[in-house]
């Protein structure tokens, strides 16, 4: 084949191939459309669809009066998709701006992007405020994602911190009520399907699925903000004055078990929980075990009385203030000699209670201690409660019976001790303490309400009736006199116990306590105060009882019925009778205003023109009338009255000017307020100009 023919052949082949290429592409497109079109369309829809989480709002925590103790604030997390088209060109300026906004360096954000684990998502900053979020939105940087979430805020700082607890960075409770009721508080987040464009910007999708979030429930507590504040202030003062390492105080309603206040010193701010040491975050009221000391003598006294081994007026020989039991010497602070069993409790005689305890069997004392809640949790709705330690009788040594009668060889939490004294106050019932009174939906509807619950009857009502006056004597004439409140009966018991450190009693280390009830004849409050290692004095009657007294004195005003007992209201007369002022000759408007100000009703008889005057009044001036009395005013027209100067003294400047305006005379006024002087004098002919002095 000649060269020319070869060239033409090649040209034709190329032209055919070029002509067939669009047909091949078209065929391939039809092949993809028919064979894989459904799958590819679904993949495309998946890539442009995104699911955005709608956060649920964590429930608030309120005090019993509805004041917010824990609320939510909105914060934003800043995330980024660095692969979005258009971001790379603006990355440098974006990082520089972000550095100025947050205080971090631009290099910090570049490192976070470079070390990201996901190619299309990295979190740059958490906890942006609303103002910072708005600023970033104005930059309009492609790929920026601002994710809202709620953070916890405690408006009163450290107030009730050990009760409220705190939450972690993920919004879940880590301590206190925030942990105990986390499943009710956190709610359930919702979701929304949105559309993502090629730059990564999220847009609403028409017809996209939306699942609304279920917001968390609100907790209403038994605590009161005012009482809690007082308790914390006085406990902190007591710890400082006594030089104690720490202190705890709890108040309960002995009839229901409702916790009225609970505090620990030192404390912490739940807004910044990690800024405080772990020791400050412990709720020692329920997590620390201690030997109760003399406050435990209540248990031995109840057991002895109910078993009939002693009566309150039986004589107990305490000797010279010491005695030996099972080889162990027990001592009193003072030698009391022969005293009644009631006085054994009043003066907190260790020898006396030990002598009585030796007449009980170990099983009896153990059973009464169990009945009063020792050795078992109180079931309060707070996390971390410990059970305490109460040895079974088969584990007792020869000294356990007498030691336990004085509050040794037994461990209890301050709350367990208080629960036992609540049983004394309410007639022998061991009640379950609780902090949450209600759970409410975000709409305010009550979902659940606490019902006061008694765990068991610990002892007979008659025993409580006989013992309560004895514990009132403890405050009036015994070891608890520093807790006395003038005009208010108080019952209570002091406690002083050596402190165990690493299994041994530490010399010179004690815990002082006082638990009291008021009013003693019908207790509404049971309150315990415990101080650890007080340096000023080791005795509960000298360091813990004054704290109780100051708290109770300040609390009285929050209990109207108790306050009225101390300062009864003076009876008011049924009707306050006052002389009826004279309004004759005054314009009706002035006269009516004066009578209304006195709490009287007004009825007019006569003409109803704009400017009418009072001619007569009934009842007559100076008659004694009570509030609500109707005064009838006979009115006449102004042109029927003589033009004489009225007595304007005592009226307001406005009322005087109105009166004189009816006579169409000029008025000069000096000063402001009520008229104290006038010219001319009342009763004289009315001149063309009147002068008034006001002050």
FIROVO-871342 format. One record per residue: residue in three letters; x, y, z of N, C-alpha, C in turn. Coordinates in steps of 0.2 Angstrom, whole numbers, plus 5000, padded with zeros to 4 digits. Each point is the difference from the previous one (the first is absolute). Layout:
% FIROVO-871342
ALAXYZXYZXYZ/...
This chain:
% FIROVO-871342
UNK500449945000499650065000500450065000/UNK499850054995500450065000500050045006/UNK500550045001500050045006499450055001/UNK499750024994499450045000499449975003/UNK499949934997499549965003500049995007/UNK500749985002500149995007499750065005/UNK500250064998499850055004499350015000/UNK499649994994499350015000499749955004/UNK500349945000499749945004500050025008/UNK500650025002500150025007499550065002/UNK500050054995499550055002499349985001/UNK499849954995499349985001499949965006/UNK500549965002499949965006500050055006/UNK500450055000500050055006499350045000/UNK499850024994499350035000499449965002/UNK500149934999499549955002500050005008/UNK500649995002500149995007499750075004/UNK500250064997499850065003499250005000/UNK499749984995499350004999499749955005/UNK500349945001499749955005500150025007/UNK500550045002500150025007499450035003/UNK499750054998499450025003499449955001/UNK500049964995499549945000500249965006/UNK500649985001500349965005499850035007/UNK500250075001499850035006499350005001/UNK499650014995499350005001499749935002/UNK500349954997499849945002500249985007/UNK500650025002500249995007499550045005/UNK499850064998499650035005499349975000/UNK499849974995499349965000500149945004/UNK500649975000500249945004500050025007/UNK500350055002500050025007499350025002/UNK499750044996499350025002499549945002/UNK500149954995499549945001500349955005/UNK500649995000500349955005500150035007/UNK500350065000500250025007499750065002/UNK499550034996499750075002499750005007/UNK499749955002499650005006500550005006/UNK500549964999500550005006500450075000/UNK500250034994500450065000499550065003/UNK499450004998499650055002499950005008/UNK499949945002500049995008500650035003/UNK500649984997500650025003500150085000/UNK499750034994500150075000499550035005/UNK499449975001499650035005500349995007/UNK500349955001500349995007500650055001/UNK500450024995500550045001499850075001/UNK499450024998499850075001499550005006/UNK499849955003499650005006500549995006/UNK499850045005500349995007499550005005/UNK500249975006499650005006500350055005/UNK499650055002500250045005499749995007/UNK500349995005499749985007499750075003/UNK499449995002499750055004500149995007/UNK500450045004500249985007499350015004/UNK500049955005499550015005500250045006/UNK499650045003500250055005499949965007/UNK500650005004500049975006499550035005/UNK499749965004499550035004500350045006/UNK499650055002500350055005499949965007/UNK500350035005499949985007499850065004/UNK499550005003499750055004499949995007/UNK500050055005499949995007499350005001/UNK499749995006499349985001499650064999/UNK500350064999499650064998500050024993/UNK500449964996500050014993500650044997/UNK500550015005500650044998500549954997/UNK500350024994500449964996500749995003/UNK500249945002500649985002500549984995/UNK499749974995500449984994499750014994/UNK500350034995499650024994500549994994/UNK499850014994500349994994500250064996/UNK500650004997500250064996500249974993/UNK499950034995500249974993500750024999/UNK500449954997500750014998500049964993/UNK500550024996500149974994500749974999/UNK500049944997500749974998500150024992/UNK500650024999500250024993500449944997/UNK499749974995500349954996500150024993/UNK500449964996500250034993500149934996/UNK499850014994500149964994500550034996/UNK500649985000500650044997500049984992/UNK499649954998500049984993499550034996/UNK499650055003499550034996500350054995/UNK499750014994500350044995500050075003/UNK500550044999500050075002500350015007/UNK500149955004500350015007500850014999/UNK500349964996500750015000500350074998/UNK499650044996500250064998499950055006/UNK499649995005499950045006500249975006/UNK500449955000500249965006500450055004/UNK500550034997500550045004499750065004/UNK499550034996499750065003499549985006/UNK499749944999499549975004500449985007/UNK500649975000500349985006500350065003/UNK500250054997500250065003499450045004/UNK499450004997499550035003499749965006/UNK500149934999499749965006500550015006/UNK500750014998500550005006499850075004/UNK499850054996499950065004499350005004/UNK499649964997499349995004500149965006/UNK500449945000500049955005500650015005/UNK500550044998500650015004500549944998/UNK499949954996500549954998500350024994/UNK500649974999500450024994499749974994/UNK500250034994499749974994500449944998/UNK500649995003500349934999499749955003/UNK499750015006499649955004499449974995/UNK499750054997499449974996500349974994/UNK500550024997500349964994500249935002/UNK500349995006500249945002499449955001/UNK499450035003499449965001499849974993/UNK500050054995499849984993500449954997/UNK500750015001500549954997499949935003/UNK499950005007500049945003499349965001/UNK499550034996499349975001500049934998/UNK499549965003500049934998499549994995/UNK499550044999499550004995500250054994/UNK500049984994500250054995499650064999/UNK499349995002499550054999499750035006/UNK500349995006499750035006500650005005/UNK500050065003500450015006499750055005/UNK500049995006499850055005500650055002/UNK499950064998500550055002499950035007/UNK499450025002499950035007499449985003/UNK499950005006499449985004499850065004/UNK499450015001499750055005500050074998/UNK499950014993499950074998499450035002/UNK500050075002499450035002499650024994/UNK499450035002499650024994500350064996/UNK500450045004500350064996500549974996/UNK500449965002500649974996499749964994/UNK499549965001499649974995499850044994/UNK499750065002499750054995500650034996/UNK500650015004500650034996500249954995/UNK500149945002500249954995499649994994/UNK499350015001499549994995500150064995/UNK500250065002500150054996500649994995/UNK500549965002500549994995499849964994/UNK499549965000499849964995500549964997/UNK500449965004500549964997499749934998/UNK500149984994499849934998500249945005/UNK499649965002500249945003500050015008/UNK499850065002499950015008499449975002/UNK500049965006499449975003500050025007/UNK499450035002499950035007499449955003/UNK500249965005499649955002499750035007/UNK499450015001499850035007499949945005/UNK500150025006499949955006499950045006/UNK499749975005499850035006500649995005/UNK500250055004500449995005499750015007/UNK500249985005499750005007500350075003/UNK499650035004500250065004499650005006/UNK500450015006499750015006500050075003/UNK499450035000500050075001500350025007/UNK499949965005500350025006500649975002/UNK500449984995500749985002500049935004/UNK500350015006500249945004499349985004/UNK499550045000499449995004499849934998/UNK499949955006499749944999500449954995/UNK500750024999500449964995500049935001/UNK500049985006500049925002499449974998/UNK499450045000499449974999499950004992/UNK500150054997499950014993500549964996/UNK500650005002500549964996500250044994/UNK500349974994500250044994500049954995/UNK500150034994500049964993500650004997/UNK500249954996500650004996499950044993/UNK500649994996500050044994499549974995/UNK499849945001499549974996499350015002/UNK499950045005499350025003499749955004/UNK500449945002499749955004500250025008/UNK499549985004500250015007500549965003/UNK500550035004500549975003500049995008/UNK499650045003499950005007499350035002/UNK499949985007499350035002499449984997/UNK499550055000499449994996500149994993/UNK500550044997500150004993500249934998/UNK500349965004500249934999499449955001/UNK499750015006499449965003499450004995/UNK499950064997499450014996500250014993/UNK500649984998500250024993499549974995/UNK499749945000499649984995499450044999/UNK499850035006499450054999500150074998/UNK500650025002500250074998500350014993/UNK500349954997500350014994499650004994/UNK499449975000499550004994500349954995/UNK499750014994500249964994500050054994/UNK500650004997500150054994499649984994/UNK499850054996499749994994500450004994/UNK499850004994500450004994499650034994/UNK500450034995499750034994500449984994/UNK499649984995500449994993500050074996/UNK500750014998500150064997500449994993/UNK500150054996500349994994500750035000/UNK500549974997500750035000500250024993/UNK500250064998500250024994500749984998/UNK500250014994500749984999500650045004/UNK499850055003500550045004499949985008/UNK499649955001499949975007499550045004/UNK499750054997499550045004499349965001/UNK499850005006499449965002499450054998/UNK499549974997499450044998499449955002/UNK499450045002499449965001499849964994/UNK499749945002499849954994499250005001/UNK499750024994499350005000499749935001/UNK499649995005499849935001500449965004/UNK500650035002500549965004499749975007/UNK500249955002499749975006500350045006/UNK499550015005500250045006499749965006/UNK500549985005499849975006500150055006/UNK499550035003500150055005500349975006/UNK500450045004500449975006499550005005/UNK500149955005499650005006500450035006/UNK499950065002500450035005499949975007/UNK500650015004500049975006499550025005/UNK499949965005499550025005500350055005/UNK499650045004500250055005499949975007/UNK500550005004500049985007499850065004/UNK499649995005499850045005500249975007/UNK500450045003500349975006499750025006/UNK500149965006499850025006500350055004/UNK500650024997500550055003499750074998/UNK500150055005499850074999500650044999/UNK500050044995500650044999500250045006/UNK499650035004500150055006500349955005/UNK499749955002500249965005500749974999/UNK500149984993500649974998500650055001/UNK499950064998500550055001500150015007/UNK499550015005500250005007500449955003/UNK499849944998500349945002500850004998/UNK500150024994500750004997500450055004/UNK499750065001500350065003500249985007/UNK499649975004500149995007500549945001/UNK499949954995500549945001500750034998/UNK500150044995500750024998500250045006/UNK499650045003500250045006500249965006/UNK499649955001500249955005500649964999/UNK500249984994500649974999500650045001/UNK499950064998500650055000500150025008/UNK499450015004500150025007500349945004/UNK499849944998500349945004500649984997/UNK500350024994500649984998500049934997/UNK499449974998499949934998500249994993/UNK500249944998500249984994499450014995/UNK499549975002499450004995499350005005/UNK499550024997499349995003499549984996/UNK499549975002499449994996499450015005/UNK499450024996499450015004499449984995/UNK499549975003499449984997499450025004/UNK499550024996499350015004499549964996/UNK499549975004499549964997499350025004/UNK499549994996499350005003499949935003/UNK500050005006499949935003499449964999/UNK499550044998499349974998500049964994/UNK500450034995500049984993500649974997/UNK500650025003500649984997500350054995/UNK499650054999500350054995500650045002/UNK500550004996500650035002499950074999/UNK500150045005499950085000500650034998/UNK500649985002500650034998500649955001/UNK500550004996500649965001500650034998/UNK500550005004500650044998500749975003/UNK500550014996500749985002500550065000/UNK500450005004500650055000500649965001/UNK500550014995500050044994499649984995/UNK499850044995499649994995500350024993/UNK499750004995500250014993499550044996/UNK500250024994499650034995499949954995/UNK499349984999499949954995500150034993/UNK500050064999500250034993500749994998/UNK500449995005500749984999500249945005/UNK499849944999500149955005500749985001/UNK500450004994500649975000500550055003/UNK499850065002500450055003500149995008/UNK499649955002500049995007500349935001/UNK500349985006500349945001499449955001/UNK500149934999499549955001499750005007/UNK500450025005499750005007499550055001/UNK500050054996499550065001499449984996/UNK500049954996499449984996499649945003/UNK500349985006499749945003499450025004/UNK499449974999499450015005500149965006/UNK500450035005500149965006499449995004/UNK499450034999499449985003499849934999/UNK500249974994499849944999500549954998/UNK500750034999500549954998500549995005/UNK500050045006500549995005499749965006/UNK500349955002499849965006500450035006/UNK499750015006500350025006499649965006/UNK500450005005499749975006499650065003/UNK499349985002499650055002500150045007/UNK500449965004500150035007499350005004/UNK499950055004499550005004499350014997/UNK500050024994499350004996499749934999/UNK500449955001499849934999499649985007/UNK500150045005499749975006499250005000/UNK499850044995499349994998499849934999/UNK500449964997499849934998500049965007/UNK500550005004500049975006499450025005/UNK499950065000499450025004499449974998/UNK499850004993499449974998500049935001/UNK500549964999500049935001499949995008/UNK500350035004500049995007499250025003/UNK499750054997499450025002499549954998/UNK500049984994499549954997500149935002/UNK500649985002500149945003499949995008/UNK499850065003499850005007500649995004/UNK500650014998500649995005500150065004/UNK499750064998500150065004499450054999/UNK499950045004499550064999500450065001/UNK499750064997500350065000500250035007/UNK499649985005500150035007500449955004/UNK500249944997500449955004500750045001/UNK500349985006500750035002500549954997/UNK500550044997500649964998500650035003/UNK500449965003500650025003500650004995/UNK500250074999500650014996500650015004/UNK500049995006500650005004500450075000/UNK500649995000500550064999500150024993/UNK499649984996500150024993500549954996/UNK500149945002500349954996499849935003/UNK500149954996499849935001500349964995/UNK500149935002500449954996499549954997/UNK499949994994499649954997500449964995/UNK500049935002500349964996500750014999/UNK500350035005500750025000500250064997/UNK499550044998500150074997499750055004/UNK500450055001499850065005499650054995/UNK499450025003499650054997499950065004/UNK500150064998500050065004499550054997/UNK499850045005499550064999500450065000/UNK499850054997500350075001500050025007/UNK499549995004499950025007499749945004/UNK500150005006499849955005499250025001/UNK499549964999499350025001499749965006/UNK500449955002499749965006499449964998/UNK499550005005499449964999499550054996/UNK499849994994499550044996499549964997/UNK499450034998499549964997500249984992/UNK499749954997500249984994499950064995/UNK499450045001499950064996500650055000/UNK500350015006500650045001500649974997/UNK500049934999500649974997500050034993/UNK499450014997500050024993500150084999/UNK499750035005500150085000500750025001/UNK500449965004500750025001500549964996/UNK499749954996500449964996500549965003/UNK499849965006500449965004500249944996/UNK500649994999500249934997500049955004/UNK500250015007499949945005499349985001/UNK499550055000499349995001499749964994/UNK500250024994499749964994500349935000/UNK500649995002500349944999499749955005/UNK499950035006499749955006499349984997/UNK499650044997499449984998500049954994/UNK500550014995500149964995500249935002/UNK500449995005500249935002499449965002/UNK499450035001499449965002499649984993/UNK500350024994499749984994500449954997/UNK499749954996500349954996500350034994/UNK500649984997500250034994499550004994/UNK499649945000499550004995499550055000/UNK499850025006499550065001500350064998/UNK500650025002500250074998500250004992/UNK500249944998500150004992499450014997/UNK499449975002499450004996499750075000/UNK500150045006499750065000500450054996/UNK500749995000500450044995499849994993/UNK499949934998499849994993499350034999/UNK499550005005499450034999500050074999/UNK500550045003500150074999500450014994/UNK500249954996500350024993500849995000/UNK500349985005500750005000500249944997/UNK500650004996500249944996499749994994/UNK499650054997499649994994499950074997/UNK500050014994499950064997499350035001/UNK500050075000499350035001499650004994/UNK500349994994499650004994499950074997/UNK500450045002499950074998500150004992/UNK499750054997500150004992500650044998/UNK500649985003500650034998500549954999/UNK500550014996500549944999500550005005/UNK500349945001500650005004499949985007/UNK499449995002499849995007500449935002/UNK500350005006500249945003499649985006/UNK500149935002499549975004500250015008/UNK500650025001500350005007500149935002/UNK500249995006500349935002499649995007/UNK499749945000499749985007500149935000/UNK500549985005500249935000499449955003/UNK500049944998499549965002500249975007/UNK499649985004500149985007500649955000/UNK500049954995500549955001500750024998/UNK500150074998500650034999500250055006/UNK499650005005500150055005500649975005/UNK500450055003500549985005499650015007/UNK500449995005499850015007499850075001/UNK500350054997499950075001499550034995/UNK499749974995499650034995499450025003/UNK499649965004499450025003500050075003/UNK500550015005500150075003500250054996/UNK500549984995500350054995499450034996/UNK499649954997499550024995499550045004/UNK499849995006499550055003500250075001/UNK500750014999500350075000500150024993/UNK499949964995500150024993500749994997/UNK500349955003500649974998499949934997/UNK500549984996500049934996499450004996/UNK499750054997499550014995500150064996/UNK500049994994500150064995499350024997/UNK499950064999499450034997500150064996/UNK499650014995500150074997499650055004/UNK500150064999499650065003499349994999/UNK499849984993499349994999499749955003/UNK500349945002499749955003499950025008/UNK500450045003499950025006499450055000/UNK500050044996499450054999499349964999/UNK500049954996499449964999499849975006/UNK500549975005499849975006499650055005/UNK500350075000499750055004499350024997/UNK499950004993499450014997499449955003/UNK500349945001499549955003499850025007/UNK500450035004499950025006499550065000/UNK500050044995499650064999499349984998/UNK500049954995499349994997499649945004/UNK500349985005499649945004500249934998/UNK500649994998500349944999500149974993/UNK499850044995500049974993500750024997/UNK500349954997500650024996499850024993/UNK500150064998499850034993500650004995/UNK499849994994500550004995500250074998/UNK500650035000500150074998500050004992/UNK499850064998500050014993500150084998/UNK500250014994500250074998499650024995/UNK499849964995499650024995499249995001/UNK499650065000499350005002499649984994/UNK500250034994499649994994500549994994/UNK499749974994500350004994499450034995/UNK500250054996499650034996500250004993/UNK499550004995500250004993500250074998/UNK500350024994500250064999499450054999/UNK499449975000499450055000499750015007/UNK500349985005499850015007499649955002/UNK499849954997499549955002500449955005/UNK499749995006500349955004500049934998/UNK500549974999500149934998500049955006/UNK500450025005500149965006500050045006/UNK499749985005500150035007500249965005/UNK500550025004500249955006499549995005/UNK499949945002499549995006500449985006/UNK500050045005500349985007499949935001/UNK500649975002500049935001500349985007/UNK499749965004500349985006500349934999/UNK500649985002500349944998499749955005/UNK500050025007499749955005499950045006/UNK499649975004500050025007500549985004/UNK500550045003500649995003499949985007/UNK499550045003499849995007499350035002/UNK499849995006499350025001499950075001/UNK499450034998499950075001500050025007/UNK499849965005500050025007500850015002/UNK500449964997500750015002500350074998/UNK499850024994500250064997499750065004/UNK499449995002499650055005500450015006/UNK500249955003500450005007500750034999/UNK500349984994500750025000500150074997/UNK499650034996500150064997500150065006/UNK499650005005500150055005500749995004/UNK500349945000500649995003500650044995/UNK499949994994500550034995499950085000/UNK499450025002499950075000500450035007/UNK500049965005500450015006500750014998/UNK500349964995500750004998500250074998/UNK499550034997500150074997499950055006/UNK499549995004499950055005500450005006/UNK500349945002500450005006500649954999/UNK500149974994500549955000500650024995/UNK500249964996500650014996499950044994/UNK499450014998499850044994499750075001/UNK500250035006499750065001500250064995/UNK500649994997500150054995499650004994/UNK499549954999499550004995499350035002/UNK500050035006499450025003499850074995/UNK499350004999499750064997499550035004/UNK500050065002499550035004499350004997/UNK499649975004499350004997499849944996/UNK500549964998499949944996500249945003/UNK499649955002500349945003500449964995/UNK500649975002500449974995500249935004/UNK500049954996500349935003500649994996/UNK500549965003500549984996500549965004/UNK500649984997500549965003500750024998/UNK500550015004500650014998500449934999/UNK500650014996500449944999500750024999/UNK500449965003500850014999500349935000/UNK500349994994500349934999500750014998/UNK500549955002500650004998500049984993/UNK500550024996500049994993500549944998/UNK499849964996500449944998500350024993/UNK500749995000500450014994500449944999/UNK499949974994500449944998499949945005/UNK499449995003499849955004500250015008/UNK500250065001500250015007499850075002/UNK499850015007499850065002500650055000/UNK499950064997500550055000500050045006/UNK500550005004500050055006499950074998/UNK499650035004499850074999499550024994/UNK499849954997499650014994499349985002/UNK499550044999499349995002499550024995/UNK499449985000499550024996499450035005/UNK499850064999499550035004499350004996/UNK499549995004499450004996499450025005/UNK499550034997499450015003499449994996/UNK499549975002499449984996499450035005/UNK499650044996499450035004499450004997/UNK499450025003499350004998499750065002/UNK499650034996499650065002499450014996/UNK499550035003499950005007499949935004/UNK500350005006500049935003499349975001/UNK499550045001499349975002499749984993/UNK500250024995499749984993500550014995/UNK500549964999500650014996499850014993/UNK500350054997499950014993500750004996/UNK500550005004500750004997500449965004/UNK500449954997500549975003500750024996/UNK500550025004500650024997500649985004/UNK500549974996500649985003500650044997/UNK500550015005500650044998500649955002/UNK500549994996500649965001500650044998/UNK500550005005500650044998500649955001/UNK500450004996500649955000500650035003/UNK500349985005500650025003500050075002/UNK499550035004500050075002500550015005/UNK500450064999500550015005499850045006/UNK499550044999499850055006499749965005/UNK499749944999499749965005499849934997/UNK500149955004499849934997499349995001/UNK499650035004499349985002499550034995/UNK499549964998499550024996499650055003/UNK499950005006499650055004500350074999/UNK500750014999500350065000500150034993/UNK500149954995500150034993499549984995/UNK499649955001499549984995499350035002/UNK499950005007499350035002499950074998/UNK500550045001499950074998499950014992/UNK500249964996499950004993499349984999/UNK499749955004499349984999499650065002/UNK500250045006499550055002500050064995/UNK500650024997499950054996499649994993/UNK500149934998499649984994499350015002/UNK499849975006499349995002499750075001/UNK500450055003499750075001499950034993/UNK500449994996499950044993499549964996/UNK499849945001499549964997499350015002/UNK500050035006499350015003499650044996/UNK500250054997499650054996499849964994/UNK500249954998499849964994499449955002/UNK499950005006499449955002499550055004/UNK499550034997499650055003499749975006/UNK499849945001499649985006500550005006/UNK500649984998500650005006500150075002/UNK500150044995500250075001499450035004/UNK499449994999499550035004500049985007/UNK500249945002500149975007500550055003/UNK500550024997500550045003499850075001/UNK499750034995499850075000499350004997/UNK499549985005499350004998499850074997/UNK499550004995499850064997499550035005/UNK500050075001499550035004499350004996/UNK499549995004499350004997499850074998/UNK499850004994499750074997499350015002/UNK499850065001499250015001499749984994/UNK499449975001499649984994499850064995/UNK499950065003499850064996500450065002/UNK500450034996500450065002499550064999/UNK499850035005499550065000500450074999/UNK499950044996500350064999499550064999/UNK500250065003499550064998499950014993/UNK499450024998499950014993500250074998/UNK500450014995500350074999499450044997/UNK500150075001499550044997500150024993/UNK499649994995500150024993499450054998/UNK499750035004499550054998500350064997/UNK499750024995500350064996500549984995/UNK500249945000500549984995499749984994/UNK500450014994499849974994499949925000/UNK499549984997499849935001500749954998/UNK500350024995500649964998500550005006/UNK500250055003500450015006499849965006/UNK499350015001499749965006500049934999/UNK499849984994500049924999500749975000/UNK500550044997500749975001500249995007/UNK499850055004500250005007499749945004/UNK499449994999499649955003500249934998/UNK500249994993500249944997500749985004/UNK500450055001500749995003499949975007/UNK499450025003499949985007499749935000/UNK499949974994499749935000499250005000/UNK499750064998499350015001499750004993/UNK499349985000499650004994499750074999/UNK499850024994499750074999499449994996/UNK499550035002499350004996499850085000/UNK499950024994499850074999499250014999/UNK499850055003499350024999499950074998/UNK499750024994500050074998500250004992/UNK500150064998500250014993500649974998/UNK500149984994500649964997500450044995/UNK500050075001500450044995500749995001/UNK500450034996500749985000500350045006/UNK499850055002500350045006499450015005/UNK500049955005499550005006500450005006/UNK499750025005500350015007499649965005/UNK500349985005499749965006499750055004/UNK499349995001499750055004499949975007/UNK499849945001500049965006500249935000/UNK500249975005500249935000499749965006/UNK499949944998499749955006500449934999/UNK500349985006500050035007500350075000/UNK499950035006500250075001500849995001/UNK500350064999500850005001500149985007/UNK500649975001500349975006499649945003/UNK499549984996499749935003500449954999/UNK500049955005500549944999499749954995/UNK500449984995499849964995500649954998/UNK499849944998500549954998500149994993/UNK500549964998500150004992499449974997/UNK499950034994499449974996499450045001/UNK499950045005499450045002499850054994/UNK499450004998499850044994499850075003/UNK500350054997499950075002499650034994/UNK499450035002499550034995500250085000/UNK500150024994500250074999499450044996/UNK499850055003499550044996500350064997/UNK499950004993500450044996499650064997/UNK500350064999499750064997500450034995/UNK499750044995500450034995500550055003/UNK500550024997500550045002499850075001/UNK499550024995499850075000499550025006/UNK499849955004499650015006500450015006/UNK500649995000500550015006500250075000/UNK500150025007500450075000500749994998/UNK500350064998500750004997500450025006/UNK500149955004500550015006500649955000/UNK500550025003500649964999500049945004/UNK500149944997499949935004500649995004/UNK500049955004500649985004500349944996/UNK500650024997500349954996500649975003/UNK500150015006500649975004499949935001/UNK500649964998499949935001499949964993/UNK499750044995499949974994500650004995/UNK500049964995500650004996499950064995/UNK500650024998500050064995499549994994/UNK500049944998499549994994499350015002/UNK499849975006499350015002499950075001/UNK500450045003499950075002499950044993/UNK500449994995500050034994499349984997/UNK499849945000499449984997499450045003/UNK500050015007499550035004499950074998/UNK500650045000500050074998499850014993/UNK500249954995499850014993499350004999/UNK499649975005499250014999499850075002/UNK500450045003499850075001500450044995/UNK500449984996500350044995500450055002/UNK500449985005500550055003500749984998/UNK500550055000500749994999500349975006/UNK500549964999500349965006500850014999/UNK500350025005500749995001500249955005/UNK500549954998500249955004500750005001/UNK500249995007500750005001500149935004/UNK500549964997500249945003499649944996/UNK500049945003499749944998499749965005/UNK499549964999499749965005499350025003/UNK500050005006499350025003500050085002/UNK499450035000500050075002500050005007/UNK500550055002500150015008499850075002/UNK500050054995499750065001499750034994/UNK499650055001499650034995499850085002/UNK499950034994499850075001499550024994/UNK499450025002499850035007499849945004/UNK499850015006499849955005499449974998/UNK499849945003499449974998499450045003/UNK499450014996499450035002500050074998/UNK500650034997500050074998499750004993/UNK499850064998499850014993500549984995/UNK499849964995500549984995500350054995/UNK500750015000500350054996500149984993/UNK500350044996500149984993500649954999/UNK500550015005500649965000500149975007/UNK500249935000500149975007500749975000/UNK500350005006500749985001500049945004/UNK500449954998500049935004500749985001/UNK500249985007500649985001500049925001/UNK500449964997500049935000500749975002/UNK499949945003500749975002499849935001/
